[in-house]
Amino acid sequence: MRLAAEFRRRILDGELPEGTKLPNHRTLAAEHGVAVATLQKALGQLQVEGYIRTSQRGTYIANAPKAGSSGYDRITRVLRTGSVLGDGESVIVTEAHLVAPPLYVADIFDLDEGDQVVRRQWHTGRGQQRLMLAVTWYPAEFAVSVPDLLSTAAGKAPGLLPRIIEATGRRPVEGRDDMHARDAEPREADFLGLKTGTPILAGAHRLWDDQGIIEYGEWCLPYRHVIGYEYRFDAAPDQR
């Protein structure tokens, strides 16, 4: 699992570009200090997820793998690389405004009636492939410290979280992802290039520190995309 996660991260970050030929299994196993059988299990999982392809000529990074990013993937990537985008991905920001939020968003940010938040709607793609539609929300006061939150310029979109951290001194210490499968609504289907009612994976994430919510996001992925992330059991109660 750790080895598959390492390859997955390197592919999504662009360290292993599409079409890259991997060394033979024995060489890769020696490089990572694992048995050949362990390496083959890791590569087998990545092939199921669409990250790699194999042929008689060897093992290659797949062209436009059908792999989406979880909220955890995106947040850790932007903190690691400064960009929310994976290799070959592009972003289009369609809305960026100060708005009066829906009641449930106001509750999440613990706002009073009449308070505003920053709302950004954007979608990502790779070539002609649509990967994700997202809406992210931020405290209104962040727009003063980070004016790019109200910009729809694509070049200003990928690294907003590091700029928020630098400008406000607030850094996420905890987060939560929630996901469920459902049918695409007309707006979602239009942005993802699907028919209304097509199955999608929808999710929401929130990041916070001891002062409250820093970012809340809602997103959806087209069907036939795989997402995955690692987790630890350190916080689990002792069952012995």
C-alpha positions as CSV (number, residue, x, y, z in Angstrom):
1,M,0.0,0.0,0.0
2,R,2.8,2.4,0.9
3,L,4.6,1.7,-2.4
4,A,1.5,2.1,-4.5
5,A,0.7,5.4,-2.7
6,E,4.2,6.6,-3.5
7,F,3.9,5.9,-7.2
8,R,0.4,7.3,-7.3
9,R,1.7,10.6,-5.7
10,R,4.6,10.8,-8.1
11,I,2.3,10.3,-11.1
12,L,-0.2,12.9,-10.0
13,D,2.5,15.4,-9.1
14,G,4.1,15.0,-12.6
15,E,7.3,13.4,-11.4
16,L,6.4,10.5,-13.6
17,P,4.9,12.0,-16.8
18,E,2.5,10.1,-19.1
19,G,4.3,7.7,-21.3
20,T,7.3,7.2,-19.0
21,K,8.7,3.7,-19.1
22,L,9.4,2.2,-15.7
23,P,12.5,0.1,-15.1
24,N,12.1,-3.7,-14.9
25,H,10.5,-5.1,-11.8
26,R,13.7,-6.5,-10.3
27,T,15.4,-3.1,-10.6
28,L,12.4,-1.2,-9.2
29,A,12.2,-3.7,-6.3
30,A,15.8,-3.2,-5.5
31,E,15.5,0.6,-5.6
32,H,12.7,0.6,-3.1
33,G,14.0,-2.2,-0.9
34,V,11.1,-4.6,-1.3
35,A,10.6,-8.1,-2.7
36,V,9.7,-8.4,-6.4
37,A,6.4,-9.9,-5.4
38,T,5.6,-6.8,-3.2
39,L,6.4,-4.5,-6.1
40,Q,4.2,-6.5,-8.5
41,K,1.3,-6.2,-6.1
42,A,1.7,-2.4,-5.9
43,L,1.9,-2.1,-9.7
44,G,-1.1,-4.4,-10.1
45,Q,-3.2,-2.1,-7.9
46,L,-2.0,0.9,-10.0
47,Q,-2.9,-0.9,-13.2
48,V,-6.5,-1.6,-11.9
49,E,-6.8,2.1,-11.0
50,G,-5.6,3.1,-14.5
51,Y,-2.3,4.8,-13.6
52,I,-0.1,2.4,-15.5
53,R,-0.3,0.1,-18.5
54,T,1.8,-2.9,-19.4
55,S,2.8,-4.5,-22.8
56,Q,5.4,-6.8,-24.1
57,R,7.7,-3.8,-24.2
58,G,7.4,-3.0,-20.5
59,T,5.4,-1.0,-18.0
60,Y,4.4,2.6,-18.8
61,I,2.7,5.5,-17.1
62,A,-0.8,5.5,-18.7
63,N,-1.9,8.2,-21.0
64,A,-4.6,10.3,-19.3
65,P,-5.2,7.8,-16.5
66,K,-8.8,7.7,-15.2
67,A,-7.8,8.8,-11.8
68,G,-9.4,11.5,-9.7
69,S,-8.0,13.2,-6.6
70,S,-9.7,13.0,-3.2
71,G,-9.9,16.1,-1.0
72,Y,-6.9,14.8,0.9
73,D,-4.9,14.3,-2.3
74,R,-5.5,17.8,-3.4
75,I,-4.8,19.5,-0.1
76,T,-1.6,17.6,0.5
77,R,-0.5,18.2,-3.1
78,V,-0.9,22.0,-2.8
79,L,0.9,22.1,0.5
80,R,3.7,19.9,-1.1
81,T,4.0,21.5,-4.5
82,G,2.2,24.8,-4.3
83,S,-0.4,23.7,-6.8
84,V,-3.7,21.9,-6.6
85,L,-3.3,20.6,-10.1
86,G,-1.8,17.2,-11.0
87,D,0.4,16.4,-14.0
88,G,-1.2,17.7,-17.3
89,E,-4.2,19.2,-15.6
90,S,-5.7,22.6,-16.2
91,V,-8.2,24.7,-14.3
92,I,-11.0,27.1,-15.4
93,V,-12.5,29.4,-12.7
94,T,-16.0,30.4,-13.7
95,E,-17.1,32.4,-10.6
96,A,-15.3,34.2,-7.7
97,H,-17.5,36.4,-5.6
98,L,-18.3,37.6,-2.1
99,V,-21.8,36.3,-1.5
100,A,-24.4,35.7,1.2
101,P,-24.0,31.9,1.8
102,P,-26.8,29.3,2.0
103,L,-27.8,28.6,5.6
104,Y,-25.9,25.3,5.8
105,V,-22.6,27.1,4.7
106,A,-23.3,29.9,7.2
107,D,-23.6,27.2,9.9
108,I,-20.3,25.6,8.8
109,F,-18.5,29.0,9.1
110,D,-20.5,30.0,12.2
111,L,-21.7,33.2,10.6
112,D,-24.4,35.6,11.6
113,E,-27.3,36.5,9.3
114,G,-26.0,39.0,6.7
115,D,-22.4,37.9,6.8
116,Q,-20.6,37.0,3.6
117,V,-18.2,34.4,2.4
118,V,-15.9,34.0,-0.7
119,R,-17.4,31.5,-3.2
120,R,-15.3,30.1,-6.0
121,Q,-16.6,27.7,-8.7
122,W,-14.0,26.0,-10.9
123,H,-13.4,22.8,-12.9
124,T,-10.3,20.9,-13.9
125,G,-9.5,18.8,-16.9
126,R,-6.7,17.0,-18.7
127,G,-6.8,17.6,-22.5
128,Q,-10.5,17.1,-23.5
129,Q,-11.2,15.1,-20.4
130,R,-13.2,16.7,-17.6
131,L,-11.9,15.6,-14.2
132,M,-13.8,17.5,-11.5
133,L,-16.3,20.3,-10.8
134,A,-15.8,22.1,-7.5
135,V,-17.1,25.0,-5.4
136,T,-14.9,26.3,-2.5
137,W,-15.8,28.7,0.2
138,Y,-13.6,30.9,2.4
139,P,-14.1,33.4,5.2
140,A,-14.8,36.9,3.7
141,E,-11.9,38.5,5.5
142,F,-9.4,36.3,3.6
143,A,-10.3,38.3,0.4
144,V,-8.6,41.4,2.0
145,S,-5.3,39.5,2.6
146,V,-5.5,37.4,-0.6
147,P,-7.2,39.4,-3.3
148,D,-6.7,36.6,-5.8
149,L,-9.6,34.8,-4.1
150,L,-11.9,37.1,-6.1
151,S,-10.1,36.5,-9.4
152,T,-11.2,34.1,-12.1
153,A,-7.7,34.2,-13.8
154,A,-6.6,30.6,-14.2
155,G,-3.0,31.4,-13.4
156,K,-3.9,32.6,-9.9
157,A,-6.0,29.6,-9.0
158,P,-3.7,26.6,-8.3
159,G,-1.8,27.8,-5.2
160,L,-4.4,29.8,-3.2
161,L,-4.1,27.8,0.0
162,P,-0.3,28.5,0.5
163,R,-1.0,32.2,-0.1
164,I,-3.8,32.1,2.5
165,I,-1.4,30.5,5.0
166,E,1.3,33.0,4.3
167,A,-1.0,36.0,4.4
168,T,-3.2,35.1,7.4
169,G,-0.9,32.9,9.5
170,R,-3.7,30.3,9.6
171,R,-2.8,26.8,8.6
172,P,-5.2,23.8,8.5
173,V,-4.5,21.3,11.3
174,E,-7.4,19.0,10.7
175,G,-9.8,18.1,7.9
176,R,-12.7,15.9,6.9
177,D,-13.9,14.4,3.7
178,D,-17.5,13.1,3.1
179,M,-18.4,11.3,-0.2
180,H,-21.5,9.7,-1.7
181,A,-22.7,8.5,-5.1
182,R,-25.7,10.1,-6.7
183,D,-27.1,11.3,-10.1
184,A,-25.6,14.4,-11.7
185,E,-27.7,17.5,-11.7
186,P,-28.0,19.6,-14.9
187,R,-25.3,22.1,-13.9
188,E,-22.9,19.3,-12.9
189,A,-23.6,17.3,-16.0
190,D,-23.0,20.3,-18.2
191,F,-19.6,21.1,-16.7
192,L,-18.5,17.4,-16.7
193,G,-19.7,16.7,-20.2
194,L,-22.3,14.1,-19.1
195,K,-26.0,13.5,-19.5
196,T,-28.2,14.7,-16.7
197,G,-28.8,11.8,-14.3
198,T,-25.5,10.1,-15.0
199,P,-23.9,8.6,-11.8
200,I,-21.2,10.7,-10.2
201,L,-19.2,10.7,-7.0
202,A,-20.0,13.8,-5.0
203,G,-18.0,14.9,-2.0
204,A,-17.4,17.7,0.5
205,H,-14.3,18.6,2.5
206,R,-13.6,21.0,5.3
207,L,-10.3,22.3,6.7
208,W,-9.9,24.0,10.0
209,D,-7.7,25.3,12.8
210,D,-8.4,26.3,16.4
211,Q,-10.0,29.5,15.1
212,G,-12.5,27.8,12.8
213,I,-13.1,26.8,9.2
214,I,-10.4,27.8,6.7
215,E,-11.9,26.2,3.6
216,Y,-15.0,24.3,2.8
217,G,-15.4,22.7,-0.6
218,E,-18.0,20.7,-2.5
219,W,-16.9,18.7,-5.6
220,C,-18.0,15.9,-8.0
221,L,-16.2,13.5,-10.2
222,P,-17.5,11.7,-13.3
223,Y,-18.1,8.0,-13.2
224,R,-15.3,5.4,-13.8
225,H,-12.7,7.5,-12.0
226,V,-10.8,6.0,-9.1
227,I,-9.8,7.9,-6.0
228,G,-7.8,6.7,-3.0
229,Y,-5.8,7.8,0.0
230,E,-4.0,6.3,2.9
231,Y,-4.9,6.6,6.6
232,R,-3.6,5.6,10.0
233,F,-5.1,4.0,13.0
234,D,-3.1,5.9,15.7
235,A,-6.2,7.6,17.0
236,A,-8.2,4.3,17.3
237,P,-8.9,3.1,20.8
238,D,-7.0,0.2,22.1
239,Q,-9.1,-2.9,21.5
240,R,-6.9,-5.4,23.4
